[in-house]
Amino acid sequence: MRSGRREIVVVGGSVAATTACDALRQEGHDGPITVLSEEAYAPYVRPPLSKAVLKGTEGAESVFMSALPAGVTLRTGARAAGLDTVRRRVLLADGEEVPYDGLVLATGARARRLGTSPGERVVRDLDDALALRDRLATARSAVIVGGGFLGMEIASSARSLGVEVTVVDRDPHLVRQFGRDLAARMTAAATAEGVRLVRDEDGVELLGDREITGVRTGSGAVHEADVVITAVGCRPNVEWLDGTGLATPAGVTVDSRCRVRPDIVAAGDLAARPHGPAGPRRTPHWANALDQARSAAAALVRGDEAPVHRPRPFFWTEQWGLDIKIAGEIRPGTELSVLDGSLRDADALLQWTLDGRPVAAGTVNRRVPVGRLHRLAATEPVPAA
């Protein structure tokens, strides 16, 4: 699809959606762009929700993004309920049909839940964070199901508010995301703050009906609390695409340029890239959403002339006084080297290798340019001297 006065519709109000709008303008598309967002709010950033917003150190107003580019129409409260790819129409829940020439799918993902009770609390959107912040203000204890980086961020925020915290997971806390050695440093910081870490390979059952009062682990242990939060991953928002053949349980599969078909691209938490024998895989991280959105916009405007999307994994977390940034992927079997500083002193430059090859690099409480981390992780070529 070439640039011009053609109508591009972006479905979703995520950072992938807003980045795609900026990138479309940069690619030379000067026609109308309409953003259809289910949420009642203007687009906002999500990383602070489990940290500064939950702790109350920043207000809700701090998360909203800057204005969209000129010529972009934002429609909030516009929930997509279907897609007609033959007539090129987005079907809204209220019955309206929105025509498009080019389409960006950026409806993101929602929190995965363990049950159907309205009392099961999660942190995925702004309303979730604000509601949980109010609840933590009066709670004395909390159980968090899920010991990944989101669950531990919530635990850190809750503990800073004086809440007694237990974190339950079926896997070793944080190991999958950060590797054995860095995870050990992070969990040591958590236990030093008084957090109880519980592991049960058989999972948990939520206790209660409209209000969740605790969990029972597979081994039969019961952990009660004033508030229970689940942080057990996310599911792509693709149900509205049923019947189109575009959606799978893994998300919307894209090609090397983030295209679903010539007139449709996808980016962000719903986009699944081919990933070897394991099949398509999503990468639900902030930096990935930005990179995919730029590639998707270029492909929608330039087609095969657009550059191939080359993933550059990058994510970060703040918890227990540790500011950690990681470029690359810490895979099973990797070996950690401390290039400078000390993990024990929480001041370090790190590199992970697999079979002698660098695959990831990171920092703990250090300011290092992201480009340098990517070079240390071999996700970017080392510039010539």
ZAMARGU-4260 file (C-alpha; in steps of 0.2 Angstrom, whole numbers, plus 5000, padded with zeros to 4 digits):
<rodrens>
0) 5000/5000/5000 | 5008/5016/4994 | 5007/5033/5004 | 4994/5046/4999 | 4977/5051/5005
5) 4972/5033/5009 | 4963/5029/5025 | 4973/5019/5038 | 4964/5013/5053 | 4974/5008/5069
10) 4964/4996/5081 | 4970/4998/5099 | 4976/5012/5110 | 4993/5004/5115 | 5010/5011/5114
15) 5012/5000/5098 | 4997/5009/5091 | 5003/5027/5095 | 5021/5023/5089 | 5013/5016/5072
20) 5005/5033/5070 | 5021/5042/5072 | 5030/5030/5061 | 5017/5031/5047 | 5019/5050/5046
25) 5038/5048/5046 | 5036/5036/5032 | 5027/5049/5022 | 5009/5044/5024 | 4999/5060/5024
30) 4982/5053/5023 | 4970/5051/5037 | 4973/5040/5052 | 4960/5034/5064 | 4964/5026/5080
35) 4950/5015/5088 | 4953/5012/5107 | 4942/5002/5118 | 4948/5011/5133 | 4940/5027/5140
40) 4957/5035/5142 | 4969/5043/5129 | 4984/5032/5126 | 4996/5030/5141 | 5012/5020/5146
45) 5010/5004/5156 | 5027/5001/5165 | 5024/5014/5179 | 5007/5005/5184 | 5016/4992/5194
50) 5028/5004/5201 | 5026/5022/5204 | 5007/5023/5201 | 5004/5008/5212 | 5015/5015/5226
55) 5007/5032/5224 | 5023/5042/5221 | 5016/5047/5204 | 4998/5051/5200 | 4988/5044/5185
60) 4991/5060/5175 | 5010/5055/5174 | 5007/5040/5162 | 4998/5049/5148 | 5007/5050/5132
65) 5010/5066/5121 | 4997/5071/5108 | 4996/5060/5092 | 5002/5068/5076 | 4992/5080/5066
70) 4978/5072/5056 | 4976/5057/5068 | 4958/5055/5075 | 4957/5046/5091 | 4941/5037/5096
75) 4940/5031/5114 | 4927/5019/5119 | 4927/5011/5102 | 4928/4992/5104 | 4932/4982/5089
80) 4920/4967/5088 | 4924/4960/5071 | 4934/4962/5055 | 4928/4960/5037 | 4944/4958/5026
85) 4934/4957/5010 | 4925/4974/5011 | 4939/4981/5022 | 4929/4986/5037 | 4932/4986/5056
90) 4916/4981/5064 | 4913/4990/5081 | 4903/4983/5095 | 4889/4996/5093 | 4886/4991/5075
95) 4896/5004/5066 | 4908/4999/5052 | 4924/5009/5050 | 4932/5007/5032 | 4951/5006/5029
100) 4963/5005/5015 | 4977/4999/5027 | 4975/4992/5044 | 4986/4991/5060 | 4982/4978/5072
105) 4988/4983/5090 | 4975/4977/5102 | 4988/4971/5114 | 4985/4958/5127 | 4975/4956/5143
110) 4980/4948/5160 | 4978/4930/5161 | 4967/4925/5175 | 4966/4909/5186 | 4947/4910/5188
115) 4931/4920/5184 | 4928/4929/5200 | 4927/4948/5199 | 4937/4948/5215 | 4953/4941/5206
120) 4964/4957/5205 | 4977/4960/5191 | 4988/4974/5186 | 4986/4977/5167 | 4978/4993/5164
125) 4976/5010/5173 | 4960/5006/5181 | 4968/4990/5188 | 4982/4999/5196 | 4971/5013/5203
130) 4959/5001/5211 | 4973/4990/5218 | 4982/5006/5225 | 4966/5010/5234 | 4965/4993/5241
135) 4983/4992/5247 | 4980/5008/5257 | 4969/4998/5269 | 4976/4981/5267 | 4988/4973/5280
140) 4993/4957/5270 | 4994/4952/5251 | 4997/4936/5242 | 5004/4938/5224 | 5002/4923/5213
145) 5016/4923/5200 | 5035/4926/5204 | 5040/4934/5187 | 5046/4951/5185 | 5028/4959/5186
150) 5023/4949/5201 | 5039/4954/5210 | 5037/4972/5205 | 5019/4972/5213 | 5027/4964/5228
155) 5040/4977/5230 | 5027/4991/5228 | 5016/4983/5241 | 5030/4980/5253 | 5035/4998/5252
160) 5017/5003/5258 | 5020/4992/5273 | 5009/4977/5267 | 5015/4960/5272 | 5018/4950/5256
165) 5019/4932/5251 | 5023/4928/5233 | 5018/4910/5227 | 5025/4902/5210 | 5026/4885/5203
170) 5043/4889/5196 | 5059/4896/5205 | 5055/4915/5207 | 5063/4926/5193 | 5074/4912/5186
175) 5066/4911/5169 | 5067/4929/5165 | 5084/4934/5174 | 5094/4918/5175 | 5099/4908/5191
180) 5113/4920/5197 | 5104/4937/5195 | 5088/4930/5201 | 5096/4924/5217 | 5102/4942/5220
185) 5085/4949/5217 | 5076/4936/5228 | 5089/4939/5242 | 5084/4957/5241 | 5065/4953/5242
190) 5068/4941/5257 | 5078/4955/5266 | 5063/4966/5264 | 5053/4953/5274 | 5044/4945/5259
195) 5039/4927/5260 | 5043/4917/5244 | 5033/4901/5242 | 5036/4888/5228 | 5024/4874/5224
200) 5026/4865/5207 | 5007/4860/5207 | 5001/4878/5206 | 4987/4886/5216 | 4968/4887/5218
205) 4960/4904/5223 | 4949/4904/5238 | 4933/4914/5239 | 4919/4919/5228 | 4916/4938/5224
210) 4931/4942/5236 | 4946/4931/5235 | 4953/4928/5253 | 4968/4917/5249 | 4975/4903/5239
215) 4978/4884/5242 | 4993/4877/5234 | 4994/4860/5226 | 5002/4853/5241 | 4987/4859/5252
220) 4995/4874/5261 | 4983/4888/5263 | 4989/4906/5262 | 4976/4919/5267 | 4977/4938/5264
225) 4967/4954/5264 | 4971/4955/5245 | 4976/4942/5232 | 4984/4948/5215 | 4988/4936/5201
230) 5002/4940/5189 | 5003/4924/5178 | 5006/4931/5161 | 4994/4938/5147 | 4983/4932/5133
235) 4983/4941/5116 | 4967/4951/5112 | 4962/4942/5096 | 4944/4936/5099 | 4937/4950/5089
240) 4946/4942/5074 | 4937/4926/5075 | 4931/4920/5058 | 4945/4930/5048 | 4958/4916/5049
245) 4971/4929/5055 | 4971/4924/5074 | 4978/4909/5083 | 4979/4905/5101 | 4997/4912/5100
250) 4991/4928/5093 | 4992/4935/5075 | 5006/4928/5065 | 5017/4941/5056 | 5030/4939/5043
255) 5048/4946/5043 | 5041/4964/5040 | 5027/4962/5053 | 5014/4960/5039 | 4998/4949/5041
260) 4994/4952/5023 | 4998/4966/5011 | 4985/4978/5018 | 4986/4972/5036 | 5001/4973/5049
265) 5002/4969/5067 | 5013/4975/5081 | 5015/4974/5100 | 5008/4961/5112 | 4997/4952/5100
270) 5010/4950/5086 | 5018/4932/5085 | 5034/4930/5075 | 5040/4913/5068 | 5051/4905/5080
275) 5059/4889/5074 | 5051/4872/5077 | 5042/4879/5093 | 5031/4889/5081 | 5026/4908/5082
280) 5030/4917/5098 | 5025/4934/5106 | 5037/4945/5115 | 5026/4956/5126 | 5038/4969/5131
285) 5038/4988/5129 | 5054/4989/5118 | 5047/4976/5106 | 5031/4985/5104 | 5040/5000/5098
290) 5052/4991/5086 | 5038/4981/5079 | 5026/4996/5076 | 5040/5005/5067 | 5043/4990/5056
295) 5024/4987/5053 | 5021/5006/5048 | 5036/5005/5035 | 5029/4989/5028 | 5011/4996/5026
300) 5018/5011/5016 | 5033/5003/5007 | 5028/4985/5005 | 5043/4973/5000 | 5054/4989/5000
305) 5053/4991/5019 | 5067/4984/5029 | 5065/4967/5037 | 5061/4968/5056 | 5076/4962/5066
310) 5071/4960/5084 | 5082/4968/5098 | 5076/4961/5114 | 5076/4973/5129 | 5067/4975/5145
315) 5069/4982/5162 | 5063/4981/5180 | 5063/4991/5196 | 5061/4981/5212 | 5069/4981/5230
320) 5080/4996/5226 | 5087/4987/5211 | 5086/4995/5193 | 5089/4981/5181 | 5091/4983/5162
325) 5093/4968/5150 | 5097/4967/5132 | 5096/4950/5123 | 5088/4934/5129 | 5094/4925/5145
330) 5091/4907/5138 | 5093/4891/5148 | 5111/4885/5149 | 5118/4903/5148 | 5133/4907/5159
335) 5134/4924/5168 | 5150/4935/5169 | 5152/4951/5179 | 5161/4962/5168 | 5163/4976/5181
340) 5157/4979/5198 | 5148/4967/5210 | 5131/4958/5211 | 5132/4958/5230 | 5135/4977/5230
345) 5121/4979/5218 | 5132/4989/5205 | 5136/4978/5190 | 5139/4977/5172 | 5134/4959/5166
350) 5135/4948/5151 | 5128/4931/5148 | 5135/4918/5135 | 5129/4902/5128 | 5142/4890/5121
355) 5155/4904/5122 | 5144/4917/5112 | 5136/4932/5120 | 5117/4932/5120 | 5113/4945/5133
360) 5120/4959/5143 | 5113/4969/5158 | 5116/4982/5171 | 5111/4983/5190 | 5110/5001/5196
365) 5121/5007/5182 | 5119/5020/5168 | 5125/5012/5152 | 5119/5017/5135 | 5106/5004/5128
370) 5117/5003/5112 | 5132/4997/5122 | 5121/4984/5130 | 5115/4978/5113 | 5133/4977/5107
375) 5138/4967/5122 | 5123/4955/5119 | 5127/4954/5101 | 5110/4960/5096 | 5118/4974/5086
380) 5134/4973/5076 | 5150/4980/5084 | 5155/4997/5075 | 5171/4997/5066 | 5185/5005/5076
</rodrens>
